[in-house]
Amino acid sequence: MTYEFTKEDLEEIEKIKAKFPEVMPATLPTLWVAQNRFGHVNPDVQRLVAKTLELPEAHVHGVATFYTQYYKEEKGKHVLDVCTCLSCQLCGGYDILEHLEKTLGIKKGETTEDGMFTLNEVECLGACGYAPMMQITNDSYINNLTPEKVDSVVETLKKGEKPDYEQIEMPLRKVK
């Protein structure tokens, strides 16, 4: 497959480049443009980014492979990252992961046959106080997961809708 940026992508990349005194810092946001366009940044996409920014392929590859948020291979339309670190683990993170495996008919690291979902087990997503939790395609956090809540989220995504935004209320503390 041949990867090419659209005219709009190239205009956005030019705006990104204009924000920096040199081009190298534009690598991360340009990789986001690429991932949003193609759904991943496999080696061919990394080469396109390097060529577009006129940077060494090794630099772009190093950035893309360092950050887990950049997908180095094709993924499903919705990537479900289920946290299983200590807080999430103690609150049922593995149970949620297992529930999703059964619900979607795949194991962690796999994608459904229809290309709709990829299921990942991930390290801490920084929301330990709302465990167990998952992140959807590097965007929405879904907190305080239960099997019922996960089923609702999956059904919402299947309909082509985004899950409702969750605002977490923080209790006020009195300062002495």
Secondary structure as the mmCIF struct_conf table of DSSP 4:
data_model
#
loop_
_struct_conf.conf_type_id
_struct_conf.id
_struct_conf.beg_label_comp_id
_struct_conf.beg_label_asym_id
_struct_conf.beg_label_seq_id
_struct_conf.end_label_comp_id
_struct_conf.end_label_asym_id
_struct_conf.end_label_seq_id
HELX_RH_AL_P HELX_RH_AL_P1 LYS A 7 ALA A 18
TURN_TY1_P TURN_TY1_P1 LYS A 19 LYS A 19
BEND BEND1 PHE A 20 VAL A 23
HELX_RH_3T_P HELX_RH_3T_P1 MET A 24 ALA A 26
HELX_RH_AL_P HELX_RH_AL_P2 THR A 27 PHE A 38
BEND BEND2 GLY A 39 HIS A 40
HELX_RH_AL_P HELX_RH_AL_P3 PRO A 43 LEU A 53
TURN_TY1_P TURN_TY1_P2 GLU A 54 GLU A 54
HELX_RH_AL_P HELX_RH_AL_P4 GLU A 57 PHE A 66
TURN_TY1_P TURN_TY1_P3 THR A 68 GLN A 69
BEND BEND3 TYR A 70 TYR A 70
BEND BEND4 LYS A 72 GLU A 73
BEND BEND5 LYS A 77 LYS A 77
STRN STRN1 HIS A 78 CYS A 83
BEND BEND6 CYS A 85 CYS A 85
HELX_RH_AL_P HELX_RH_AL_P5 LEU A 86 LEU A 90
TURN_TY1_P TURN_TY1_P4 CYS A 91 GLY A 92
HELX_RH_AL_P HELX_RH_AL_P6 GLY A 93 LEU A 104
TURN_TY1_P TURN_TY1_P5 GLY A 105 GLY A 105
TURN_TY1_P TURN_TY1_P6 LYS A 108 GLY A 109
STRN STRN2 THR A 111 THR A 111
TURN_TY1_P TURN_TY1_P7 GLU A 113 ASP A 114
BEND BEND7 GLY A 115 MET A 116
STRN STRN3 PHE A 117 VAL A 122
BEND BEND8 GLU A 123 GLU A 123
BEND BEND9 GLY A 126 GLY A 126
HELX_RH_3T_P HELX_RH_3T_P2 CYS A 128 TYR A 130
BEND BEND10 PRO A 132 PRO A 132
STRN STRN4 MET A 134 ILE A 136
TURN_TY1_P TURN_TY1_P8 THR A 137 ASP A 139
STRN STRN5 SER A 140 ILE A 142
BEND BEND11 ASN A 144 ASN A 144
HELX_RH_AL_P HELX_RH_AL_P7 PRO A 147 LYS A 158
TURN_TY1_P TURN_TY1_P9 LYS A 159 GLY A 160
HELX_LH_PP_P HELX_LH_PP_P1 LYS A 162 TYR A 165
HELX_LH_PP_P HELX_LH_PP_P2 GLN A 167 LEU A 172
#
